[in-house]
Amino acid sequence: MKISDASLDQIFHKARTANGFTDKPVPAALLQEVYDLARMGPTSMNCQPTRYVFLTTPAARERLMPALMPGNVDKTKTAPVTVIVATDTRFYEHMPVVWHNPGAKEMFEGNAALASGTATRNSTLGGAYFMVAARSLGLDCGPMSGVDLAKVNAEFFPDGRLQANFLINLGYMDESKLFNRNPRLSFEQACQVI
């Protein structure tokens, strides 16, 4: 069943990337609600390698500042929450619980290239599901790749198990800082039907 046009507008058609935020807080209960919705998105073999670190205080976000490109500093300082979307490099330790066939943990443990590719690909999916879930619950998102991930890893994940993938500023958009919508590629430019 197709969801309503209003829902499609909220999630996609009228949704915009937030470039600045109001000071309206995002409660922890809402972060959990977003996660509980996002975790239902499909990943290969239900592997669920995405981890989310919510930076909710100015002090926590200040730790991130040395890793950001200059254009991302001010909007990150004003965001109520910055999410580090990370990849659990040992996601496979959970496979006996989340996957119905035995042997998946051992398969990934014994094949570093397969584990790495699976983790990175599916962690990125998890971050995308998180943004769709956040928009569906009324939040605005500003995803960022303009960051030195090695610095983020050194600061937040020194043991190396988690690896930062990208960042999302999260909250309620300051519409005065909205950019004009940039064009999207057409179906003919981006797709093939074979």
N, C-alpha and C positions, 0 to 999 in steps of 0.2 A: 504494500500500500504506500503510495506517495505521501510524503509529509506535506503540510500546508505551504502555500506560497509565502505566507508570513514567516514561517520557520526557515524556509530557504533563503529569504531575504536577510534574516537575522544572522544566519550562519555564513552565507556566501554573497548573494547579490548586493546587499546594502552594507555589509560588514566592511570595515576598513582597518588597515594596519594602524595601530596607535603609535603616534610619534611624541605624545605627551599625555600626562595623566592629571586628573583632579586629585585632591587629597582625600577623597572618600576611601575609607579602609576596606580591605578585603578580609573578612573573618576567616579564621582557620577552618571553621565548619564548611564554608563554601569551597575552600581548597580541597577538602576531603571529598565533597560532593563532585567536584570536577574530576578528581582522580577516579572515584568510583564509577563514573560514566566512561571516562577515557580507557580504563583498563579492560572494558568490554570489546574494544576494537580488535580485529583479528591480527595475529602475528603467526609466522610460520611455526608449525608444531606447538602453537600456544606458548612460545618460549618466553615472552614478556621480559625482555632484557632492559627496558627503560626504567630509570630511576629519576626521581624528581627531588631537587633540593630547593626549598622555598626560602629565599632571603627576604625577610619581612621587616627588618629594622634598618635604619640608616647605617648602624655600625656593621651589620652583616653585608650590606651592599657596598660599603666603603672598602671592604676587603677585595671586592671585585674590580674596583676602579683602575688599578694599574694594568689590568688585562684588556681594558676596553679601548677601541679606537676612539679618537676624540669626538666624533659625531654621535657616539652612543652614551657619552658620560651624563649629560644633563637629563636626558629622558630616563635614564636608569636611576638617577638620584631622585627623580620625582615619582617614579613608579611605586605604588604601594607594595608590590611584590615583584621580585625578579626570580625566575625559575631557571635553575641550571638543569637542563635536560641532559642526563648522563646515561652512559651505557655500562651495565654490569658485565665485566669481561668474564665472569664466572657464573653467568646466568644459568648455565646447565646444571648447577648444583640443585636447582629447584625442579628440574625436569621430572624426577620421579613423582612429584606431587601434581604438576600441571599438565603432564602428557600421559595419555592412556596406555601407550605401549612401552614395555621395559626396554632398556638398552640405550635410550636417547642420551642420557647423561654420559655414558661411556663413549658413545659415538662422537660427541662434541669434545670430550676430554682428550680423545685420541687423535683429533684432527684440528690443529690450531687454526689453519686457514678457514676451514668450514665454520668453526666457532666464531672467529673474528668477523667474517663476512655476515654471518647470520645475526650476530649481536649488533653490528653497526646498522645494517639495513632495517632491522626490526625496532631498534631504538629510535631511529628517525621516524618510522611510522608511529611509534608511541607518542612522540612529541607532536606530530600532526594531529593525532586523535585528541591529544590534550587541548590543542587550540580550538578544535571543532567543539569539544565538550565545553570549554570555557565560554565560547561565543554562545552556545545554546543555553547557557545559564546566565547570560546577560553581561559577561565580562568582555573587555577588549584586550587584544593581544598585540604585542610588538615583537615579533621574532627577530633575533640578531645573530648574524654570523661574524660581524666585525669585532672579533675578540681573539686574543691570544690564548688558545685552549691549553697550551702547555703551562701557562701561568695560572690558569684556573685550576688545572689538575694539581699543580704544586701547592696551591693555597688551600684547596678544599679536599683533595683526594690524594694525600701524600703516600698512602699505602699502595696506590696503583690499581686497586680493584675496579673502581669506578673511573670512567674516562668521560670528560665533558664532550658533548656533541654540539649543542648550540644553546642559546639563551632565549628566554621569552620574558619581556616585561608584561606585567599583568595588572589590570585594574579597570578604571573607568576613564574613558578617553576625554582629554581636553580638546574639544573640537576646534579651538582657535589655532591649534598646532597641526591640523590635518593637512596633508599634502593632497594635491589633485590626484585622482585615480589615474594610474598609468595603464596603457593599453595591455590587453591580453592577446596572446596568439589565437588565431582562428582555428577551428576544427581542421581545416585544410592544411594549415601550416604545421600543426602539431600531431596530427593523427594519420594513420593508414588503416584502411579496412582491407584485409586480404582474404 
